[in-house]
Structures are given as C-alpha cells and as structure tokens.
Amino acid sequence: MASVIDRLRNETALARMEIRTGRFQRSMALITGFSAVVSGFESYVQHDRGAFANPLMWTPVALTPPTAAAAGAALVSERAARKVLPALAVATLADGLLGFVLHVRGIERMPGGLETGQYNVVMGPPVFAPLLMCTVGVTGVLTGLLRREEARVEPWSRPPIAPVMNALARQVESRGVRQRVAGAVAQGRFEREMAITSACFGILAGGEAYFEHLRGSFNQWAMWTPVWVTPPMVAAAVGAVASERVARNVLPFTSAVTFLDGAVGFGLHLRGIRDMPGGFSNLRFNVTLGPPLFAPLLFTAVGLTGFIASLLRRRSD
C-alpha cells in the first residue's frame, strides 16, 4: 500500500512539473479529442432536433471526426500535433463563432425576436452552445504550441527547472510578439491567459446550463448546482489573473468543484434518459429529445482548464 501511495505521489509531482514547464502536449491533445467528440455529439443531437433544416448545421458534425482523428494522431506524432490539429482547431473555432451568429439570428427570427428575448433565448436555439465548441479550438491551438512530455524519470533526477526555463526565455525574448507568445506557452508561462480563458468558458457554460434548466423549470434542485457553482468559479479565475495566491489556493478548489458538478450532471442526465418512456431501449429517440447527455461534460472542461491554469507559471516567474 505504501509503495502505491509513493508511486502516486511521484506521478503527481511529475505531472505537476510537466505542466509547469509546458510539457503536456499529448495530454492537451487528449483533452482536445475528448472535447471534440463531446461537442460534436451534442451538436448532432441538437441539430437533429431541428431536422438539420440549415445545411450549415452539419459543419460542427463534419468537423468532429477529423479533429478527433488529428488529436489521436497527435499522441504519436509531433508533426500532427504542431500542424494538423491546430489547423482543424482554428476551423472549429471559426465554426463556433459562425454558429453563435446563426443561433442569435435564429432567435431574432422567432415571433417577437429579441424583444421577447426572455422567452426566445430559453426556447430557441441554445445561444451559447456554439461558443462552447470554441473550447476545442483553444485547446487544439495550445496543443500545437506546447512541448511534448519527457521520458518518465523521477522528478528529483531532473535538472533544476529555473536554469532551463531561463535559458529558453533568453532564446525567445528578442523575437516578435507572436514568437514570444508561443515561447511563453511552450515554457508553461501562461497562467493568467489560461485563467481568463476558464473564466470566459465558465460564464458560457453556466449561462447555457441556466437556460437549459430554465426550459425544464428547474424541476429538480440539482439543476441549480451549475448555476450556483459558476459565480465562484468565474470569480476565482478572474482573481487568479490579479493574484498568484488566488491562483495557487482558491482556483484549484473551485475548479475541482466545477469538474465534479459536471461529472454528477452527466450521471443525472443519463438517469433522466433512462427514466424516459422506453429507457435505453429507445435510446435514439430519448437521447435526441431528452436532457442533453454530454452537455454537463463541457462543464467539466471548464474545471479542467481552471485546474491546469492553477498549475502553470506566470510570465514573470
């Protein structure tokens, strides 16, 4: 038992070191692939409800297989991680922004348009859902800028971090802005940027959860939990931009709570589908018209990005 605990402690220390030094390219590729599958599935289900009335409804679905395949290829090929996955991530990012515009336009075309927005935003196309697809774009771009994990060696056998990172910093400090940004990401020096990213996606995920659960009249108290969790998560992420102490001590806690709430939400949505007429034997119908199965897992992505931010270093470190 003691050996298992020691091994777990060593693996945790190693993972923390790799994140702090920007060496988690494969891990970020895995997160990107998972996010692509989750968001692509949700796009298919939501657009299936609308019978794919607009051909552009197929674009997020069409982008999912190549993005997931590129993320898988990035696990074994650095070239795929640097070239292919970021290109598809940028396409996904653009598609998410386009989808947001189209969803807003769809709400405008409903009776009363934006003047009855309180009703139309709830009952119309999910306004923030396309922007949550941008998670795939952000993590995919970051994958291309990060460095690959090193061979598995004990943390205490590695050279000190500071001299190595300072040498890398000197190599990029004379380059242009774009190169400096890429260099900062490669060194794991983008704590503030990652924190504000998690805050933005937290607002979107919490807002989407509110509208979706308002559509269901909050008929279970658990439907309020993502609404309750969002403000402290966003506040901690914003606070982490200004305070390293908040980033180290508060953000990991709120991120863990957010991640856990998303995981519990997934279980509750799965149970909701099971309790519909026909249950899992009528899965095709129930998944389409029941609670959005994978939507809570996008909430876990917010917690994950916040937790990663808490482990990164600041530009000044």
C-alpha positions as CSV (number, residue, x, y, z in Angstrom):
1,M,0.0,0.0,0.0
2,A,2.8,2.4,0.9
3,S,4.5,1.7,-2.5
4,V,1.3,2.6,-4.3
5,I,1.0,5.8,-2.4
6,D,4.6,6.7,-3.1
7,R,4.2,5.9,-6.8
8,L,1.1,8.1,-6.9
9,R,2.8,10.9,-5.2
10,N,5.8,10.7,-7.6
11,E,3.4,10.6,-10.6
12,T,1.5,13.6,-9.3
13,A,4.8,15.5,-8.8
14,L,5.9,14.6,-12.3
15,A,2.6,15.7,-13.9
16,R,2.8,19.0,-12.0
17,M,6.3,19.6,-13.2
18,E,5.4,18.9,-16.8
19,I,2.5,21.3,-16.7
20,R,4.6,24.0,-15.1
21,T,7.2,23.6,-17.8
22,G,4.8,23.4,-20.7
23,R,5.5,19.8,-21.4
24,F,2.0,18.4,-21.7
25,Q,1.3,18.3,-25.4
26,R,-0.1,14.8,-25.5
27,S,-2.3,15.4,-22.5
28,M,-3.7,18.6,-24.2
29,A,-4.3,16.6,-27.4
30,L,-6.2,14.1,-25.4
31,I,-8.4,16.8,-23.9
32,T,-8.9,18.3,-27.3
33,G,-10.0,15.0,-28.8
34,F,-12.4,14.3,-25.9
35,S,-13.9,17.8,-26.1
36,A,-14.3,17.4,-29.9
37,V,-16.3,14.2,-29.5
38,V,-18.5,15.6,-26.7
39,S,-19.3,18.9,-28.5
40,G,-19.7,17.1,-31.9
41,F,-22.2,14.7,-30.4
42,E,-24.1,17.4,-28.7
43,S,-24.2,19.4,-32.0
44,Y,-25.5,16.4,-33.8
45,V,-28.3,15.8,-31.2
46,Q,-29.3,19.4,-31.0
47,H,-29.4,19.9,-34.8
48,D,-31.2,16.6,-35.2
49,R,-34.0,18.1,-33.2
50,G,-34.1,20.8,-35.8
51,A,-34.0,18.2,-38.7
52,F,-30.8,19.9,-40.0
53,A,-33.0,22.5,-41.6
54,N,-29.9,24.6,-42.5
55,P,-27.0,22.9,-44.3
56,L,-24.6,24.8,-42.0
57,M,-25.9,22.7,-39.1
58,W,-23.8,19.9,-40.5
59,T,-20.5,21.8,-40.2
60,P,-19.8,21.1,-36.5
61,V,-20.7,17.5,-37.0
62,A,-18.4,17.2,-40.1
63,L,-15.5,18.8,-38.2
64,T,-15.7,16.3,-35.4
65,P,-14.2,13.1,-37.0
66,P,-11.1,14.8,-38.5
67,T,-10.5,16.8,-35.3
68,A,-10.8,13.7,-33.1
69,A,-8.6,11.8,-35.5
70,A,-6.0,14.5,-35.5
71,A,-6.0,14.6,-31.7
72,G,-5.4,10.8,-31.7
73,A,-2.6,11.2,-34.3
74,A,-1.0,14.0,-32.1
75,L,-0.5,11.4,-29.4
76,V,2.0,9.6,-31.5
77,S,3.2,12.3,-34.0
78,E,4.6,15.6,-33.0
79,R,4.1,16.8,-36.6
80,A,0.4,16.1,-36.3
81,A,0.3,18.0,-33.0
82,R,2.1,21.0,-34.5
83,K,0.5,21.3,-37.9
84,V,-2.7,19.2,-38.4
85,L,-4.5,19.6,-35.1
86,P,-4.1,23.4,-34.8
87,A,-5.4,23.9,-38.3
88,L,-8.5,21.9,-37.5
89,A,-8.8,23.7,-34.2
90,V,-8.8,27.1,-35.9
91,A,-11.6,25.8,-38.2
92,T,-13.6,24.6,-35.2
93,L,-13.1,28.0,-33.5
94,A,-14.3,29.8,-36.6
95,D,-17.3,27.4,-36.9
96,G,-18.2,28.0,-33.3
97,L,-18.2,31.8,-33.8
98,L,-20.3,31.4,-37.0
99,G,-22.7,29.1,-35.1
100,F,-23.2,31.7,-32.4
101,V,-24.1,34.3,-35.1
102,L,-26.6,31.9,-36.7
103,H,-28.1,31.0,-33.3
104,V,-28.6,34.7,-32.5
105,R,-30.2,35.2,-35.9
106,G,-32.5,32.2,-35.3
107,I,-33.6,33.8,-32.0
108,E,-34.3,37.1,-33.9
109,R,-36.5,35.3,-36.4
110,M,-38.7,33.8,-33.7
111,P,-42.0,35.6,-33.0
112,G,-41.2,38.8,-31.1
113,G,-37.5,38.4,-31.9
114,L,-35.1,39.8,-29.3
115,E,-37.9,42.0,-27.8
116,T,-39.2,38.8,-26.2
117,G,-35.7,37.5,-25.6
118,Q,-36.5,36.1,-22.1
119,Y,-38.7,33.5,-23.8
120,N,-37.0,33.1,-27.1
121,V,-33.5,32.7,-25.7
122,V,-34.8,29.9,-23.5
123,M,-37.0,28.1,-26.1
124,G,-34.9,29.0,-29.2
125,P,-31.5,27.7,-30.4
126,P,-29.1,27.4,-27.5
127,V,-27.4,30.7,-27.8
128,F,-24.1,29.9,-26.0
129,A,-23.7,26.3,-27.2
130,P,-21.7,27.1,-30.4
131,L,-19.2,29.2,-28.3
132,L,-18.6,26.3,-26.0
133,M,-17.3,24.5,-29.1
134,C,-14.6,27.0,-29.1
135,T,-13.1,25.0,-26.2
136,V,-11.9,22.6,-28.8
137,G,-10.3,25.4,-30.8
138,V,-8.5,26.9,-27.8
139,T,-7.1,23.6,-26.6
140,G,-6.2,22.5,-30.1
141,V,-4.2,25.6,-30.7
142,L,-2.5,25.3,-27.4
143,T,-1.5,21.7,-28.2
144,G,0.4,23.0,-31.2
145,L,2.4,25.4,-29.0
146,L,3.2,23.1,-26.1
147,R,6.2,20.8,-25.9
148,R,5.9,17.1,-25.6
149,E,6.2,15.2,-22.3
150,E,9.6,13.9,-21.4
151,A,10.6,10.4,-20.8
152,R,9.3,9.1,-17.4
153,V,12.1,9.7,-14.9
154,E,11.9,10.5,-11.2
155,P,11.3,14.2,-10.6
156,W,14.4,14.5,-8.3
157,S,16.7,13.2,-11.0
158,R,15.9,16.0,-13.4
159,P,17.9,19.2,-13.7
160,P,16.5,22.3,-11.8
161,I,13.7,23.9,-13.6
162,A,14.7,27.6,-13.3
163,P,18.0,27.4,-15.3
164,V,16.4,25.5,-18.1
165,M,13.5,27.8,-18.3
166,N,15.6,31.0,-18.1
167,A,17.7,29.7,-21.0
168,L,14.6,29.1,-23.1
169,A,13.3,32.6,-22.1
170,R,16.5,34.2,-23.4
171,Q,16.1,32.4,-26.7
172,V,12.7,34.0,-27.4
173,E,12.9,37.4,-25.7
174,S,14.4,39.1,-28.8
175,R,11.8,37.7,-31.2
176,G,8.5,39.2,-32.3
177,V,5.2,39.2,-30.3
178,R,3.9,36.1,-32.0
179,Q,7.1,34.2,-31.2
180,R,7.2,35.5,-27.6
181,V,3.6,34.3,-27.1
182,A,4.5,30.9,-28.5
183,G,7.6,30.8,-26.4
184,A,5.7,31.6,-23.2
185,V,3.2,28.8,-23.9
186,A,6.0,26.4,-24.6
187,Q,7.5,27.2,-21.2
188,G,4.2,27.0,-19.3
189,R,4.2,30.7,-18.6
190,F,0.6,31.5,-19.4
191,E,-1.2,31.2,-16.1
192,R,-3.2,34.4,-16.5
193,E,-4.2,33.7,-20.0
194,M,-5.4,30.2,-19.1
195,A,-7.3,31.5,-16.1
196,I,-9.2,34.2,-18.1
197,T,-10.0,31.5,-20.7
198,S,-11.5,29.3,-18.0
199,A,-13.5,32.3,-16.7
200,C,-14.9,33.0,-20.2
201,F,-15.9,29.4,-20.7
202,G,-17.3,29.3,-17.2
203,I,-19.7,32.1,-18.0
204,L,-20.8,30.4,-21.2
205,A,-21.2,27.0,-19.6
206,G,-23.1,28.4,-16.6
207,G,-25.3,30.6,-18.8
208,E,-26.1,27.7,-21.1
209,A,-26.9,25.5,-18.1
210,Y,-29.2,28.2,-16.7
211,F,-31.2,28.5,-20.0
212,E,-31.4,24.7,-20.5
213,H,-32.6,24.1,-16.9
214,L,-35.0,27.1,-17.1
215,R,-36.6,25.3,-20.0
216,G,-37.1,22.4,-17.7
217,S,-38.5,24.8,-15.0
218,F,-35.7,23.7,-12.6
219,N,-37.9,20.8,-11.5
220,Q,-35.1,19.3,-9.5
221,W,-32.9,21.2,-7.0
222,A,-29.8,19.6,-8.5
223,M,-30.5,21.7,-11.7
224,W,-29.4,24.8,-9.7
225,T,-26.0,23.5,-8.9
226,P,-24.2,24.6,-12.1
227,V,-25.8,28.0,-11.7
228,W,-24.5,28.2,-8.1
229,V,-21.0,26.9,-9.0
230,T,-20.4,29.3,-11.9
231,P,-20.0,32.6,-10.0
232,P,-17.3,31.4,-7.6
233,M,-15.5,29.6,-10.4
234,V,-15.5,32.7,-12.6
235,A,-14.5,34.9,-9.6
236,A,-11.6,32.6,-8.7
237,A,-10.4,32.5,-12.3
238,V,-10.6,36.3,-12.6
239,G,-8.9,36.7,-9.2
240,A,-6.1,34.4,-10.4
241,V,-5.3,36.9,-13.1
242,A,-4.5,39.5,-10.4
243,S,-3.3,37.4,-7.6
244,E,-0.9,34.4,-7.7
245,R,-2.1,33.4,-4.2
246,V,-5.7,33.1,-5.5
247,A,-4.4,31.1,-8.5
248,R,-2.5,28.7,-6.2
249,N,-5.0,28.3,-3.3
250,V,-8.5,29.2,-4.5
251,L,-8.7,28.3,-8.2
252,P,-7.8,24.6,-7.7
253,F,-10.7,24.2,-5.2
254,T,-13.3,25.9,-7.3
255,S,-12.1,24.1,-10.4
256,A,-12.4,20.7,-8.7
257,V,-15.9,21.6,-7.5
258,T,-16.9,22.6,-11.1
259,F,-15.4,19.4,-12.5
260,L,-17.2,17.3,-10.0
261,D,-20.5,19.1,-10.7
262,G,-20.2,18.4,-14.4
263,A,-19.5,14.7,-13.7
264,V,-22.5,14.5,-11.4
265,G,-24.6,16.3,-14.0
266,F,-23.7,13.7,-16.6
267,G,-24.8,11.0,-14.3
268,L,-28.1,12.8,-13.7
269,H,-28.7,13.4,-17.4
270,L,-28.0,9.7,-18.1
271,R,-30.5,8.8,-15.4
272,G,-33.0,11.2,-16.9
273,I,-32.8,9.4,-20.3
274,R,-33.1,6.0,-18.6
275,D,-36.3,7.2,-16.9
276,M,-38.0,8.3,-20.1
277,P,-40.5,6.0,-21.8
278,G,-38.6,3.1,-23.3
279,G,-35.4,4.0,-21.4
280,F,-32.2,2.8,-23.0
281,S,-34.1,0.5,-25.4
282,N,-35.5,3.7,-27.0
283,L,-32.1,5.4,-26.9
284,R,-32.2,7.0,-30.4
285,F,-35.4,8.9,-29.5
286,N,-34.6,9.6,-25.9
287,V,-31.1,11.0,-26.5
288,T,-32.5,13.4,-29.1
289,L,-35.4,14.7,-27.1
290,G,-34.3,14.1,-23.5
291,P,-31.7,16.0,-21.4
292,P,-28.6,16.8,-23.4
293,L,-26.4,13.8,-22.4
294,F,-22.9,15.2,-22.9
295,A,-23.6,18.9,-22.1
296,P,-22.5,18.6,-18.4
297,L,-19.2,17.2,-19.6
298,L,-18.4,20.5,-21.2
299,F,-18.8,21.9,-17.7
300,T,-16.1,19.6,-16.6
301,A,-13.9,21.1,-19.3
302,V,-14.2,24.4,-17.5
303,G,-13.0,22.9,-14.3
304,L,-10.1,21.2,-16.0
305,T,-8.9,24.3,-17.7
306,G,-9.1,26.2,-14.4
307,F,-7.1,23.4,-12.7
308,I,-4.4,23.5,-15.4
309,A,-4.2,27.3,-15.0
310,S,-3.5,26.9,-11.3
311,L,-0.5,24.7,-12.1
312,L,1.0,26.9,-14.7
313,R,3.5,29.7,-14.1
314,R,3.2,33.4,-14.6
315,R,5.1,35.3,-17.2
316,S,7.3,36.9,-14.5
317,D,8.3,33.6,-12.9
